[in-house]
């Protein structure tokens, strides 16, 4: 037999080509040909390297592959017609694989290169799809096919070569066995033996027709005795032989009838078992029907109760609708009231904002404080407005009143008219102070309808202005040197002060530090003021600016 023809036969069987199977067997291929699997592996040699090692085994037979790849029974029939063996073990091996891709050791090659062996006791068990097993290299055994009917076979091809496989897909195929009753009958017809292994396999198969078929075939083979070989005999023996043959024929017919009866009895037993199962099923169905009847009764009772509740609710619907209408009207009323309140709130908010934007009325000034003290000008002051009076160094000034806002009411000692002071001190100056010293700018704050003025401290000075020449000293002036003679002050008519005897005001600008300003209180004598006295305290020379309703001035004092 040629190995290439056997490989071609395996290819034809796996492809389902029955005509090629017949042709190849007639050409010299064996009907019992098996798949040839060759394994090559990298095996460590103990010297830091590896050697390629190779091993070959015979695996699945042509009949086994025809049963597994059955595409109809034509290929199996062609193999059986050409003398393929229907009895004997069916087995094949699967090689080991290394998922890490590493080299295998010598020990692994020796023991694990063929990882597992699949075995069935006969082609009939393989066709039934039960009764096989898988044995690993270490002796561990498991049932095959598994509960899902799956097992693993080698890759397709009559001659398969595997080179250091690294996954199970690279060396095998997962296959699902599909039992076929026609293949089983075909194998039985060509002499397949039925043993307890095949009967147990048929019992595990869910197909109910397999077991009766195997039992019937087994019973027929056990009841028919073997026919002895013919012998030369006499006519009497021949007659006896004929009679014996007739008896045997009758016996065979009786046996066949008995087998048929037995088969019918088996069928009756099966029918009885099915009837028992049906009776049990009927009993359970009856119990279920009783439970369903009770549940239906309960549901009907609940339905009646729900209908009564529904009727009661329907009776309540009119009153609920009236209540709903009333609530809606109330909601409309509340919404209208809410809208009115929001409008009113918006109005109040607008009024509040308007009131907040109004400026507060000016505070009423406190009453003036009486000072009544003579002071002297120590600096020049040029009037800044028509209602102000200018002074020069040395002018005698009498401060009568000082008001809470810082202004005061003054007059000169030689007249009862009001005058506004420029720079003054409480004592007669002993040193003439040139007017080149920066002078503070007066700050005037007066009301058009009041003659109240303010006395303020000033810590800054105005820039120097040109010196004004002064006339000879007056007899009414204080005893000053020639350079300290005061220039005449603008008189303030008594009639003007008699009409409104309130205070004049002044702004005090500090020259060297802070000052303590006393309150000035107006003193009225008849229709005129007798004089003004102001006290200026602090460190260094202080400047006080006074302003009346019709003029302004400044006073400075040195403490």
C-alpha positions as CSV (number, residue, x, y, z in Angstrom):
1,X,0.0,0.0,0.0
2,X,1.2,3.4,-0.9
3,X,1.4,6.1,1.8
4,X,0.5,8.9,-0.6
5,X,-2.7,7.1,-1.6
6,X,-3.6,6.6,2.0
7,X,-3.1,10.4,2.6
8,X,-5.2,11.1,-0.5
9,X,-7.9,8.8,0.8
10,X,-8.0,10.6,4.2
11,X,-8.3,14.0,2.3
12,X,-11.2,12.6,0.2
13,X,-13.0,11.2,3.3
14,X,-12.7,14.6,5.1
15,X,-14.0,16.4,2.0
16,X,-16.9,13.9,1.6
17,X,-16.0,12.7,-1.9
18,X,-17.4,9.1,-2.0
19,X,-16.4,8.5,-5.6
20,X,-12.8,9.4,-4.9
21,X,-12.8,7.1,-1.9
22,X,-13.9,4.2,-4.0
23,X,-11.4,5.0,-6.8
24,X,-8.4,5.4,-4.4
25,X,-9.2,2.1,-2.6
26,X,-9.3,0.4,-5.9
27,X,-6.0,2.0,-6.8
28,X,-4.3,0.5,-3.8
29,X,-5.2,2.7,-0.8
30,X,-6.2,0.8,2.4
31,X,-9.8,1.1,3.5
32,X,-8.4,1.2,7.1
33,X,-5.9,4.0,6.3
34,X,-5.2,6.4,9.2
35,X,-4.1,10.1,9.4
36,X,-0.4,10.5,9.8
37,X,0.7,13.3,12.2
38,X,4.3,14.4,12.5
39,X,5.5,16.6,15.4
40,X,8.7,18.7,15.4
41,X,9.8,20.4,18.6
42,X,12.7,22.5,19.8
43,X,14.2,20.4,22.7
44,X,16.9,21.8,25.0
45,X,20.1,19.9,24.7
46,X,21.6,20.8,28.1
47,X,24.4,22.9,26.5
48,X,22.5,26.2,26.4
49,X,21.0,25.5,23.0
50,X,18.3,23.3,21.5
51,X,17.9,20.4,19.0
52,X,15.0,19.8,16.7
53,X,13.3,16.4,17.5
54,X,10.6,14.7,15.5
55,X,8.0,12.0,16.1
56,X,5.1,10.6,14.0
57,X,2.0,8.6,15.0
58,X,-1.0,7.2,13.2
59,X,-4.2,8.9,14.4
60,X,-7.9,9.0,13.1
61,X,-8.9,6.1,10.8
62,X,-10.7,6.8,7.5
63,X,-13.9,5.2,8.9
64,X,-13.7,7.3,12.1
65,X,-13.3,10.5,10.0
66,X,-16.1,9.5,7.7
67,X,-18.4,9.0,10.8
68,X,-17.3,12.4,12.3
69,X,-17.5,14.3,9.0
70,X,-20.6,12.5,7.8
71,X,-22.3,14.3,5.0
72,X,-24.8,11.6,4.4
73,X,-23.9,7.9,4.6
74,X,-22.3,7.7,1.2
75,X,-18.6,7.8,2.3
76,X,-19.3,5.4,5.2
77,X,-21.0,3.0,2.8
78,X,-18.2,3.2,0.3
79,X,-15.6,2.4,3.0
80,X,-17.7,-0.5,4.3
81,X,-18.3,-1.9,0.8
82,X,-14.5,-2.0,0.3
83,X,-13.9,-3.9,3.5
84,X,-13.3,-1.3,6.2
85,X,-13.2,-2.9,9.6
86,X,-16.4,-2.2,11.7
87,X,-15.0,-3.6,14.9
88,X,-11.9,-2.7,17.0
89,X,-10.7,0.3,18.9
90,X,-10.8,3.8,17.5
91,X,-8.2,6.2,18.9
92,X,-6.0,9.1,18.0
93,X,-3.5,11.4,19.8
94,X,-3.1,15.1,20.2
95,X,0.3,16.7,20.7
96,X,1.5,19.1,23.5
97,X,1.8,22.9,22.9
98,X,3.7,25.7,24.7
99,X,1.8,29.0,24.9
100,X,5.0,30.8,26.0
101,X,6.9,29.8,22.9
102,X,9.8,28.5,24.9
103,X,11.8,25.4,24.2
104,X,10.7,22.2,25.8
105,X,12.9,20.2,28.0
106,X,14.1,16.7,27.3
107,X,11.8,15.4,30.1
108,X,8.8,17.2,28.6
109,X,9.6,15.8,25.2
110,X,9.9,12.3,26.6
111,X,6.6,12.3,28.4
112,X,4.4,15.1,27.2
113,X,4.9,15.4,23.5
114,X,1.7,13.5,23.0
115,X,-0.5,15.3,25.5
116,X,-3.6,13.1,25.3
117,X,-5.2,10.2,23.6
118,X,-8.9,10.0,22.6
119,X,-10.3,6.4,22.5
120,X,-13.7,4.7,21.6
121,X,-14.2,0.9,21.9
122,X,-15.6,0.7,18.4
123,X,-16.7,2.8,15.4
124,X,-20.3,2.0,16.6
125,X,-19.7,3.9,19.9
126,X,-18.3,6.8,17.9
127,X,-21.4,6.8,15.7
128,X,-23.6,6.7,18.8
129,X,-21.6,9.7,20.2
130,X,-21.1,8.3,23.7
131,X,-18.8,5.9,25.5
132,X,-15.4,7.6,24.7
133,X,-12.7,8.9,26.9
134,X,-9.6,11.2,26.9
135,X,-6.5,10.0,28.7
136,X,-3.7,12.6,29.4
137,X,0.0,11.8,29.5
138,X,-0.2,11.7,33.3
139,X,-3.0,9.1,33.4
140,X,-5.9,11.6,34.1
141,X,-9.0,10.4,32.3
142,X,-12.2,12.3,31.3
143,X,-15.4,11.4,29.4
144,X,-15.6,12.4,25.8
145,X,-17.5,13.8,24.1
146,X,-18.4,16.2,26.9
147,X,-21.9,17.1,28.0
148,X,-22.2,19.4,25.0
149,X,-21.0,16.7,22.6
150,X,-17.6,18.3,22.0
151,X,-14.2,16.7,21.5
152,X,-10.9,17.6,19.7
153,X,-9.4,16.0,16.6
154,X,-6.3,16.7,14.6
155,X,-6.1,19.3,11.8
156,X,-7.4,18.3,8.4
157,X,-5.1,16.5,6.0
158,X,-3.8,13.0,5.3
159,X,-0.3,13.9,6.4
160,X,-0.2,16.6,9.1
161,X,3.1,18.2,10.1
162,X,3.2,20.3,13.3
163,X,6.3,22.5,14.1
164,X,6.6,23.7,17.7
165,X,2.9,24.7,18.1
166,X,2.2,27.5,20.6
167,X,-1.6,27.3,20.9
168,X,-4.3,24.6,20.8
169,X,-5.7,26.1,17.6
170,X,-2.4,25.4,15.9
171,X,-2.5,21.7,16.6
172,X,-6.2,20.6,16.9
173,X,-9.8,21.4,16.0
174,X,-12.8,21.5,18.3
175,X,-15.5,19.2,16.9
176,X,-19.1,18.6,17.9
177,X,-20.4,15.0,17.4
178,X,-23.8,14.6,15.8
179,X,-25.1,11.0,16.2
180,X,-27.0,9.6,13.1
181,X,-29.3,6.6,13.4
182,X,-28.7,5.7,9.7
183,X,-25.0,5.3,10.3
184,X,-25.6,3.1,13.3
185,X,-27.9,0.8,11.2
186,X,-25.4,0.8,8.4
187,X,-22.6,-0.3,10.8
188,X,-24.9,-3.0,12.3
189,X,-25.8,-4.3,8.8
190,X,-22.1,-4.8,8.0
191,X,-21.4,-6.8,11.1
192,X,-20.7,-4.3,13.9
193,X,-20.8,-6.1,17.3
194,X,-23.1,-4.9,20.0
195,X,-21.7,-5.2,23.5
196,X,-22.6,-3.7,26.9
197,X,-20.4,-0.7,26.1
198,X,-22.4,0.1,23.0
199,X,-25.7,-0.5,24.9
200,X,-24.6,1.8,27.7
201,X,-23.5,4.4,25.2
202,X,-27.0,4.2,23.6
203,X,-28.6,4.6,26.9
204,X,-26.7,7.9,27.4
205,X,-27.7,9.2,24.1
206,X,-31.0,11.3,24.1
207,X,-32.1,9.7,20.8
208,X,-34.9,7.2,21.9
209,X,-34.4,5.0,18.7
210,X,-30.8,4.0,19.3
211,X,-31.3,1.7,22.2
212,X,-34.2,-0.4,20.8
213,X,-32.2,-0.8,17.5
214,X,-29.1,-2.1,19.3
215,X,-31.1,-4.4,21.6
216,X,-33.0,-5.9,18.7
217,X,-29.8,-6.6,16.7
218,X,-28.1,-8.1,19.7
219,X,-31.0,-10.4,20.4
220,X,-31.2,-11.6,16.8
221,X,-27.5,-12.5,16.7
222,X,-27.7,-14.4,20.1
223,X,-30.7,-16.6,19.1
224,X,-29.5,-17.8,15.7
225,X,-27.1,-20.8,16.1
226,X,-24.2,-21.1,13.7
227,X,-24.7,-23.5,10.8
228,X,-22.3,-26.5,10.8
229,X,-20.3,-27.2,7.6
230,X,-21.8,-29.8,5.3
231,X,-20.6,-33.5,5.4
232,X,-20.9,-36.3,2.9
233,X,-23.8,-38.4,4.1
234,X,-26.2,-41.1,3.1
235,X,-29.7,-40.6,1.7
236,X,-31.2,-41.2,5.1
237,X,-28.8,-38.6,6.5
238,X,-29.7,-36.3,3.7
239,X,-33.4,-36.8,4.5
240,X,-32.7,-36.3,8.2
241,X,-30.6,-33.3,7.3
242,X,-33.4,-31.9,5.2
243,X,-35.8,-32.5,8.1
244,X,-33.3,-30.9,10.4
245,X,-32.9,-28.0,8.1
246,X,-36.7,-27.6,8.0
247,X,-36.8,-27.8,11.8
248,X,-34.1,-25.3,12.0
249,X,-35.9,-23.1,9.6
250,X,-39.0,-23.5,11.6
251,X,-37.0,-22.9,14.7
252,X,-35.5,-19.8,13.2
253,X,-38.9,-18.6,12.2
254,X,-40.1,-19.3,15.7
255,X,-37.1,-17.5,17.1
256,X,-37.8,-14.6,14.8
257,X,-41.4,-14.6,15.9
258,X,-40.3,-14.8,19.5
259,X,-37.8,-12.0,18.9
260,X,-40.6,-10.0,17.4
261,X,-42.8,-10.8,20.3
262,X,-40.0,-9.8,22.6
263,X,-39.6,-6.7,20.7
264,X,-43.2,-6.0,21.0
265,X,-43.0,-6.8,24.7
266,X,-40.1,-4.3,25.0
267,X,-42.3,-1.8,23.1
268,X,-45.1,-2.6,25.5
269,X,-42.8,-2.1,28.5
270,X,-41.7,1.2,27.0
271,X,-45.3,2.2,26.4
272,X,-46.1,1.2,30.0
273,X,-43.3,3.3,31.3
274,X,-44.4,6.1,29.1
275,X,-47.9,5.6,30.4
276,X,-46.7,5.8,34.0
277,X,-44.9,8.9,33.2
278,X,-48.0,10.3,31.5
279,X,-50.1,9.3,34.5
280,X,-47.7,11.1,36.8
281,X,-47.8,14.1,34.5
282,X,-51.6,13.9,34.4
283,X,-51.7,13.9,38.2
284,X,-49.4,16.9,38.4
285,X,-51.4,18.6,35.7
286,X,-54.6,17.9,37.7
287,X,-53.0,19.3,40.8
288,X,-51.9,22.3,38.8
289,X,-55.4,22.7,37.4
290,X,-56.9,22.6,40.9
291,X,-54.5,25.3,42.0
292,X,-55.3,27.4,39.0
293,X,-59.1,26.9,39.7
294,X,-58.5,28.2,43.2
295,X,-56.5,31.1,42.0
296,X,-59.2,31.9,39.4
297,X,-61.8,31.9,42.3
298,X,-59.5,34.2,44.3
299,X,-59.1,36.5,41.3
300,X,-62.8,36.6,40.7
301,X,-63.4,37.5,44.3
302,X,-60.8,40.3,44.0
303,X,-62.4,41.4,40.8
304,X,-65.8,41.7,42.5
305,X,-64.3,43.7,45.3
306,X,-62.5,46.0,42.9
307,X,-65.7,46.5,40.9
308,X,-67.5,47.5,44.1
309,X,-64.7,49.9,45.0
310,X,-64.9,51.3,41.5
311,X,-68.6,51.9,41.8
312,X,-68.0,53.6,45.2
313,X,-65.3,55.8,43.6
314,X,-67.6,56.7,40.7
315,X,-70.2,57.8,43.2
316,X,-67.6,60.1,44.8
317,X,-66.6,61.6,41.5
318,X,-69.3,64.4,41.4
319,X,-68.4,65.6,44.9
320,X,-64.7,65.5,44.0
321,X,-65.4,67.5,40.9
322,X,-67.3,70.1,42.9
323,X,-64.5,70.2,45.4
324,X,-62.0,70.5,42.5
325,X,-63.9,73.4,41.0
326,X,-64.0,75.1,44.4
327,X,-60.3,74.6,44.9
328,X,-59.6,76.0,41.4
329,X,-61.6,79.1,42.2
330,X,-59.8,79.5,45.4
331,X,-56.5,79.1,43.6
332,X,-57.5,81.8,41.1
333,X,-58.4,84.1,44.0
334,X,-55.1,83.4,45.7
335,X,-53.2,84.0,42.5
336,X,-55.0,87.4,42.1
337,X,-54.2,88.3,45.7
338,X,-50.6,87.2,45.2
339,X,-50.4,89.3,42.0
340,X,-51.8,92.3,44.0
341,X,-49.3,91.7,46.8
342,X,-46.4,91.5,44.4
343,X,-47.5,94.8,42.7
344,X,-47.8,96.4,46.1
345,X,-44.4,95.1,47.2
346,X,-42.9,96.4,44.0
347,X,-44.4,99.8,44.8
348,X,-43.1,99.7,48.3
349,X,-39.6,98.8,47.0
350,X,-39.7,101.7,44.6
351,X,-40.7,104.1,47.4
352,X,-38.0,102.7,49.6
353,X,-35.3,103.2,46.9
354,X,-36.6,106.7,46.3
355,X,-36.5,107.5,50.0
356,X,-33.0,106.1,50.2
357,X,-31.8,108.3,47.4
358,X,-33.0,111.5,49.2
359,X,-30.1,113.3,51.0
360,X,-30.4,113.7,54.7
361,X,-31.2,117.3,55.9
362,X,-28.2,119.2,57.2
363,X,-27.7,119.0,60.9
364,X,-28.6,122.1,63.0
365,X,-25.5,123.8,64.3
366,X,-24.8,123.9,68.0
367,X,-25.0,127.3,69.8
368,X,-21.8,129.4,69.8
369,X,-19.4,129.6,72.7
370,X,-18.3,132.9,74.2
371,X,-14.6,133.5,74.0
372,X,-14.2,137.3,74.5
373,X,-10.4,137.6,74.2
374,X,-8.1,140.0,72.4
375,X,-5.8,138.5,69.7
376,X,-3.2,140.0,67.3
377,X,-2.5,139.4,63.6
378,X,0.8,137.7,62.9
379,X,0.4,137.4,59.2
380,X,-1.0,139.2,56.2
381,X,-4.3,138.1,54.6
382,X,-5.6,139.3,51.3
383,X,-9.4,139.2,51.0
384,X,-10.5,136.4,48.5
385,X,-14.2,137.6,48.2
386,X,-16.2,140.8,48.6
387,X,-17.5,139.8,52.0
388,X,-14.0,139.2,53.4
389,X,-11.7,141.6,55.3
390,X,-7.9,141.6,54.9
391,X,-5.3,142.0,57.7
392,X,-1.6,142.6,58.2
393,X,0.8,141.7,60.8
394,X,0.2,143.4,64.2
395,X,-3.6,144.2,63.9
396,X,-5.4,143.9,67.2
397,X,-8.5,141.6,66.9
398,X,-11.1,140.8,69.5
399,X,-12.7,137.3,69.2
400,X,-16.1,137.3,70.7
401,X,-17.8,134.1,69.7
402,X,-16.7,130.7,68.3
403,X,-19.2,128.3,66.7
404,X,-19.3,124.5,66.6
405,X,-18.4,124.4,62.9
406,X,-15.1,126.3,63.6
407,X,-16.0,129.9,62.6
408,X,-16.0,132.9,64.8
409,X,-17.3,136.5,65.3
410,X,-14.5,139.2,65.7
411,X,-14.1,143.0,65.9
412,X,-11.2,145.4,66.3
413,X,-10.6,147.1,69.6
414,X,-10.9,150.6,68.1
415,X,-14.4,150.0,66.5
416,X,-17.6,148.2,67.2
417,X,-17.8,147.1,63.7
418,X,-17.2,143.4,62.9
419,X,-14.0,142.6,61.1
420,X,-12.6,139.4,59.8
421,X,-9.1,138.5,61.0
422,X,-6.3,137.3,58.9
423,X,-3.5,136.0,61.3
424,X,-3.6,136.7,65.0
425,X,-2.2,135.5,68.3
426,X,-3.3,136.0,71.9
427,X,-0.2,138.0,72.9
428,X,1.4,141.0,71.2
429,X,4.0,139.7,68.7
430,X,7.6,140.5,69.6
431,X,9.2,139.5,66.3
432,X,8.0,140.7,63.0
433,X,7.1,137.7,60.8
434,X,7.6,138.4,57.2
435,X,4.6,137.7,55.0
436,X,6.7,135.6,52.6
437,X,5.6,132.5,54.7
438,X,3.1,130.5,52.7
439,X,-0.4,131.4,53.8
440,X,-3.3,129.0,54.1
441,X,-6.2,129.3,51.7
442,X,-9.4,130.1,53.5
443,X,-12.2,127.6,53.2
444,X,-15.5,129.3,53.2
445,X,-18.7,127.4,54.0
446,X,-21.7,129.6,54.5
447,X,-25.4,129.5,53.9
448,X,-27.1,132.2,51.9
449,X,-29.7,132.7,54.7
450,X,-27.5,132.5,57.8
451,X,-24.5,134.4,59.1
452,X,-23.1,131.4,60.9
453,X,-19.6,130.5,59.9
454,X,-16.9,127.9,60.8
455,X,-13.5,127.8,62.5
456,X,-11.2,125.1,61.0
457,X,-7.6,124.0,61.6
458,X,-5.4,124.1,58.5
459,X,-2.1,122.2,58.3
460,X,-1.2,123.5,54.9
461,X,-0.1,126.9,53.7
462,X,-0.8,128.9,50.6
463,X,2.1,129.9,48.4
464,X,3.7,133.3,49.2
465,X,2.2,136.4,47.6
466,X,3.7,139.9,47.1
467,X,4.2,142.1,50.2
468,X,1.7,144.9,50.5
469,X,3.0,148.3,51.9
470,X,1.4,149.5,55.1
471,X,0.5,153.1,56.1
472,X,1.8,154.7,59.4
473,X,0.7,153.1,62.6
474,X,-2.7,154.3,63.9
475,X,-3.1,155.6,67.4
476,X,-5.7,152.8,67.9
477,X,-3.2,150.1,66.8
478,X,-1.3,148.0,69.4
479,X,2.2,149.1,70.5
480,X,4.0,147.4,67.6
481,X,7.2,148.2,65.7
482,X,7.1,150.0,62.5
483,X,7.4,146.9,60.5
484,X,4.4,145.4,62.3
485,X,2.0,148.3,61.7
486,X,-1.4,146.9,60.6
487,X,-3.1,148.2,57.5
488,X,-6.7,149.5,58.0
489,X,-9.4,146.9,58.1
490,X,-12.5,147.1,56.1
491,X,-15.2,148.4,58.5
492,X,-18.3,146.5,59.1
493,X,-21.3,148.8,59.8
494,X,-23.0,148.4,63.1
495,X,-26.3,148.4,61.4
496,X,-25.3,145.2,59.6
497,X,-24.4,143.4,62.8
498,X,-27.3,144.8,64.7
499,X,-29.7,143.2,62.2
500,X,-28.2,139.7,62.7
501,X,-26.0,139.4,65.8
502,X,-24.8,135.8,65.0
503,X,-21.2,134.7,64.6
504,X,-18.5,135.0,62.0
505,X,-16.5,132.0,61.1
506,X,-12.9,131.1,60.3
507,X,-10.7,128.3,59.0
508,X,-7.7,127.5,61.2
509,X,-4.8,126.1,59.3
510,X,-2.0,124.6,61.5
511,X,1.5,125.8,60.7
512,X,3.4,123.4,63.0
513,X,1.0,120.9,64.5
514,X,-2.5,120.4,65.8
515,X,-4.5,123.0,67.7
516,X,-7.2,123.0,70.3
517,X,-10.0,125.3,69.3
518,X,-12.4,126.6,72.0
519,X,-16.0,127.3,71.3
520,X,-17.1,130.8,70.7
521,X,-20.3,132.2,71.9
522,X,-21.8,135.5,70.6
523,X,-22.2,138.3,73.1
524,X,-24.6,141.1,72.1
525,X,-24.5,144.6,73.7
526,X,-27.4,146.7,72.6
527,X,-27.4,146.6,68.9
528,X,-23.7,146.0,68.4
529,X,-21.0,143.5,69.4
530,X,-18.5,144.6,72.0
531,X,-15.7,142.4,70.6
532,X,-14.6,138.9,69.8
533,X,-12.2,136.8,71.8
534,X,-10.8,133.5,70.4
535,X,-8.5,131.0,72.0
536,X,-6.2,129.0,69.8
537,X,-4.2,126.2,71.4
538,X,-1.7,123.7,70.2
539,X,2.0,123.4,69.4
540,X,3.6,126.2,67.4
541,X,1.8,128.9,65.5
542,X,-1.8,128.1,64.5
543,X,-3.8,129.9,61.9
544,X,-7.6,130.5,62.3
545,X,-9.6,131.8,59.4
546,X,-12.9,133.6,60.3
547,X,-15.7,134.4,58.1
548,X,-19.0,136.2,58.8
549,X,-22.1,136.3,56.6
550,X,-20.6,139.3,54.8
551,X,-16.9,138.5,54.9
552,X,-14.1,136.2,56.0
553,X,-10.7,136.4,57.7
554,X,-8.1,134.3,59.6
555,X,-6.6,134.3,63.1
556,X,-3.4,132.5,64.1
557,X,-2.1,132.0,67.6
558,X,1.2,130.9,69.1
559,X,1.2,129.0,72.3
